[in-house]
Amino acid sequence: MNPADHDAPASTMPTHGDLTQRYGASLMGVFGAPGLVLERGEGAVVRDVEGREYLDLLAGIAVNVLGHAHPALVAAVSEQAAKLIHVSNFFTTRPQIELAERLVAASGGDADTRVFFCNSGAEANEAAFKLARRTARPGVVVADGGFHGRTLGALSLTSKQAYREPFEPLVPGVTRVPYHDVEALRAAVDDTVGAVILEPIQGEAGVIEASPEYLRAAREVTRERGALLIIDEVQTGVARTGEWFGFQTIAPEVMPDAITLAKGLGGGVPIGALVTFGAASTMFEAGQHGSTFGGNPLACAAGVAVMRTIEDERLREQARRLGEHLVAAVENLDDERVVTVRGRGLLRGIVLRDPLAQRVVVRAREAGFIINATGPDVIRLAPPLVITGEQIDTFVAALPGLLDAAETEENAS
């Protein structure tokens, strides 16, 4: 069955059940059964195929920084699609050059800063992994709890054993140390290590933030030992934390050798990037890396529109302001079942006293809110940067009732 759904009368439009059945019959089951079949969105609100609305507090896992159907992004993609969608990297285009220039400026780079474009966060981290190998030192140090992607090289860097084990043996030479443990980091970085790769905030681990001291120590250790410091900004970049990049929010004086980006950069259009500084910008020689679709004009036009709109609408400032608003609102609930709220800007983890996070996610969806659990006791929020304080307040007001429902379900099971 493959009807032209958009041409069907409303009475015969397929239901959620119809579409999820077709999904299961045609797509690989790597994501499990989808919770919703979404049809359209505007701002921070999405609507499913049966017309029900949801407040999107996840933004495609920190991707849709401008929300849904933002006029600036729609116009940029539409206009570029009418000109050029793809040209290959035998050539370049104005959107590719402009987006690279904007990233150089936003990162605090200088004349030695360079950008390589790709298609995803995993691909950006693959490029970073290869960059580390260009030091002629095979070792890489990463942190427990880190998530860097699921392609084979990126998976070798990722912490979660359940993700790695089915595909072992992976790329050798990766050493894991406890996150935020300076002494363990010092002990691990020797003259066989080409790079240390860290997230400034570990999103998948439960929105766990590095301290300024830890990032400073990582910079000091890598510089002393002649290794690269690579900051994974895939989830924290593009104004998510209140600055262009997460490391700038936490320790702006720390300048890494490279950062990796994706997610929010295209506002929903797939794009990733590796940004290098200083000597790291000359480590790849012509032909040593590439990406057929990387830097294509459509994705880069989307990226330019995203970065321009963040500036025009002052969304970095809004991320800081609304992040603080969210924390204060949750704390004002004075609910003993909420332990704390972690994170920066509009990347937040609500830590629960009890392991109810997944049940809360389901109850929230039933109540019209899209959120995410990153563990048994942490709710992750990464809403569009265009969300309003009033919209955030509707979720906070609903949270005690969602916890009540989750507790009742848990007690009955």
C-alpha positions, 0 to 999 in steps of 0.5 A: 500500500502506497497511496498518495496520502496528500491527495486523499480526502480527510475521511480516508487519510491514513491514521497513526495506526495505519502509518506505523504499520506501514513503517514497520513493514518497510523500515529497519527496526533500528529505532523501534516503533515510532511514538508519533507520526508527525505531519507539520509544525510551526515554531515550537509546536508540532501536529501529528497526522490525526491533528493533535498538537504537541509542544516540542521540547526536544527539537529533533534532539537539539536540531531544530534551533529555529523551530518548525517552518521558520520563514527565514529557513523556509525561504533560504532552502526554497530559494537555493533549491531553485538555483543549485542543490548540489555541485560536488566538491570539484566546485564551490558556491557562495553559501559554502564560503559564507557559512565557513566565514560565519563559523570562523568568526563565531568560533573566535578563530583567526586567519589560520582557522579552517572549516570542513563540511560534512553531513552529520555529527558522526561524520564530523567526529570521524573527520576529527578522529582522522585528524588525530591520526595525522599527529602520527600518534595512534592514541585517543583519549575520551571520557566515560559517558561521552557520545560521539556517534554510531559510525564505526570510528565514532562508535569507537569513541562513544562510551556506552558499551551496549552500543559498541559491543555488537560491533567489536572489535572497533578501532583500537587505541581509544582510552576512556577516563572518568569525565571531569577527573583531571588526574585521570586525564593527566595520567592517560595523555602520554606521547602515544596520544594524538588527541583528547576528544571531550564534550563540554556538556555530555547530553546523552549521559544526562546533561552533565556539564564540565567545569571551567577548571576541567576544560582548562586542565584539558587544554593545559595537559594536551598542550604540554604533551603535544596532543590535540584538544578536540571539543565535540559541539555537536549537541552544544553548538549553534547557540544551544547553551547561550553562546555559539559554542558550549566551550565559550559558555563554560571557559571562553578563554580555552581555545581548542585545536578543533571543534565538531558541529552538526545538529542545530547548524542546518536547523533540520537540514543535514549538515556537519562541520569540523572547524580547525584552529592554528596548526591543526588546519594544515594537517589534512593534505589534499585528497586525505579526506572528503565528502560527496555531499559535504558543503552542498549549497542547499545545506549551506544556505540553510546554515547561513539562514540559521546563523543569520537568524540567531543573530537577528533575533538575538537567540543566544541571549534568549537561550540564556534568559529562557534557560534561567527561566526554566530552572527558576520555574522548576525550582519554584515548584518545590517538588521533592521529587525533582532533585536539580536542573542541570545544563546551560541555556536551553540544554537542560536535564531535570534530575528526578529522585526516582527512576521514573523518567521514561514513564514521564516521557510517555505521560508527557506525550499523552498530555501534549509535550515532547521530551526525552529521557537520557537515563532512568532518572533524567529528563532532557529538554532541548527545545527550539530557541524560538520557544517562549517563556509562556510555552515553557511555563505550560510544561513546568505547570504540568510536571507535577501531574506527570510525575503523579501519573508516572508514580501511579503507573510505577506503583501499579506495575 
